[in-house]
Amino acid sequence: MHPLRHPRNAAMVGIVFLIIGVIYYAVPTFEGLTNYDIAAGATMLMFLGVAMAIMAYVLVAGTRDE
């Protein structure tokens, strides 16, 4: 049996950061405010989401099923 019964739970951790990154980028863009800082912050949040999802999966998969 796979040690992580629901891998989607680990993905949800990362998806939260991805959604925040998209909102962080979309709101100023729709308002007409273009700035490199906004794009850089959104990019970092999106990559943080991917990293958090991988980290959550590795931590849960590596724990003992007691």
Summary of the structure (lengths in Angstrom):
residues: 66
radius of gyration: 15.6
end to end distance: 13.2
largest distance: 53.3
contacts: 171
relative contact order: 0.23
helix: 77%
strand: 0%
